[in-house]
Amino acid sequence: QVQLVESGGGLVQPGGSLRLSCAASTSIFSIYHMGWHRQAPGKQRELVAVITSGGLTNYADSAKGRFTISRDNAKKTVYLQMNSLKPEDTAVYYCKADRIITYWGQGTQVTVSS
């Protein structure tokens, strides 16, 4: 069982930045592929960014050029740096760990509004 705890969400003005963190409870964090997903009200959950156990990254088109996913295996943490935020980025952001079995965090709210 892997527990994931997200933090770093909040209210930010358009054009602002936030950094989300997701801390994992497992001692073998490094073997997990990690990802960030988001779900806006009335919409399906969607992929934002992923980073493999080997450090390869992939982004949704909406995130390319603005968001950066990274991981620190020593701290068992994955990050999502979000810049140039837009109102349409408003959503609950979820961390995911994937290696045969998939685990989800509880989510953190990001609200982009003036």
C-alpha positions as CSV (number, residue, x, y, z in Angstrom):
1,Q,0.0,0.0,0.0
2,V,1.3,3.4,-1.0
3,Q,0.0,6.6,0.5
4,L,0.3,9.8,-1.5
5,V,-0.1,13.2,0.1
6,E,-0.4,16.3,-2.2
7,S,0.3,19.9,-1.1
8,G,0.8,23.3,-2.5
9,G,-2.5,24.1,-4.0
10,G,-4.3,27.3,-3.4
11,L,-5.7,30.5,-5.0
12,V,-3.5,32.3,-7.5
13,Q,-4.1,35.1,-10.0
14,P,-4.0,34.5,-13.7
15,G,-0.4,34.5,-14.9
16,G,0.9,33.4,-11.5
17,S,2.7,30.3,-10.4
18,L,2.3,27.4,-8.0
19,R,4.4,24.3,-7.2
20,L,2.5,21.2,-6.2
21,S,4.3,18.5,-4.2
22,C,3.3,14.8,-3.7
23,A,5.0,12.9,-0.9
24,A,4.9,9.1,-1.1
25,S,5.0,6.7,1.8
26,T,6.8,3.8,0.0
27,S,10.5,3.1,0.5
28,I,10.7,2.0,-3.2
29,F,9.4,5.3,-4.6
30,S,12.1,5.2,-7.3
31,I,10.5,2.3,-9.2
32,Y,7.1,4.0,-9.6
33,H,6.0,6.0,-12.6
34,M,4.5,9.2,-11.2
35,G,1.9,11.5,-12.7
36,W,-0.3,14.5,-12.1
37,H,-3.9,14.5,-13.2
38,R,-6.6,17.1,-12.7
39,Q,-10.4,17.2,-12.6
40,A,-12.4,20.3,-13.1
41,P,-16.1,20.6,-12.0
42,G,-18.3,18.7,-14.4
43,K,-15.4,17.3,-16.4
44,Q,-13.6,14.0,-16.5
45,R,-10.2,13.5,-14.8
46,E,-7.4,14.2,-17.3
47,L,-3.7,13.7,-17.5
48,V,-1.5,16.7,-16.9
49,A,2.0,15.3,-16.8
50,V,3.9,12.0,-16.1
51,I,7.4,11.1,-15.2
52,T,8.7,7.6,-15.5
53,S,10.9,5.8,-13.0
54,G,13.8,6.6,-15.4
55,G,13.0,10.3,-15.5
56,L,11.3,10.5,-18.9
57,T,8.5,13.1,-19.0
58,N,5.4,13.6,-21.0
59,Y,2.8,16.4,-20.9
60,A,-0.7,17.1,-22.0
61,D,-0.8,19.7,-24.8
62,S,-2.5,22.2,-22.3
63,A,0.6,21.9,-20.0
64,K,3.4,22.0,-22.5
65,G,5.6,25.0,-22.1
66,R,4.0,26.1,-18.8
67,F,4.2,23.1,-16.4
68,T,7.2,21.0,-15.4
69,I,7.1,17.7,-13.6
70,S,10.1,16.5,-11.6
71,R,10.9,14.0,-9.0
72,D,13.3,13.7,-6.0
73,N,13.7,10.0,-5.3
74,A,15.7,10.7,-2.1
75,K,12.8,12.7,-0.7
76,K,10.2,10.3,-2.3
77,T,8.5,13.3,-3.7
78,V,7.2,14.4,-7.1
79,Y,6.6,18.0,-8.0
80,L,4.6,19.9,-10.6
81,Q,5.8,23.5,-11.2
82,M,3.0,25.4,-12.8
83,N,3.7,28.8,-14.4
84,S,1.6,31.2,-16.5
85,L,-1.6,29.8,-14.9
86,K,-4.9,30.4,-16.6
87,P,-8.5,30.3,-15.2
88,E,-9.0,27.0,-17.1
89,D,-6.3,25.4,-15.0
90,T,-8.7,25.5,-12.1
91,A,-9.2,22.0,-10.9
92,V,-8.5,19.5,-8.2
93,Y,-5.0,18.1,-8.9
94,Y,-4.3,14.5,-8.1
95,C,-1.0,12.7,-7.8
96,K,-0.7,9.1,-9.1
97,A,1.8,6.4,-8.6
98,D,1.8,3.5,-11.0
99,R,3.7,0.2,-11.1
100,I,1.4,-2.7,-11.8
101,I,-1.0,-1.3,-9.1
102,T,-2.1,2.3,-9.3
103,Y,-2.4,4.6,-6.2
104,W,-4.0,8.0,-6.0
105,G,-3.6,10.9,-3.6
106,Q,-6.6,12.7,-2.1
107,G,-6.1,15.8,-4.3
108,T,-5.3,19.4,-3.8
109,Q,-7.4,22.3,-5.1
110,V,-5.9,24.9,-7.5
111,T,-8.0,27.9,-8.2
112,V,-6.9,30.5,-10.8
113,S,-8.9,33.7,-10.5
114,S,-8.6,37.4,-10.2
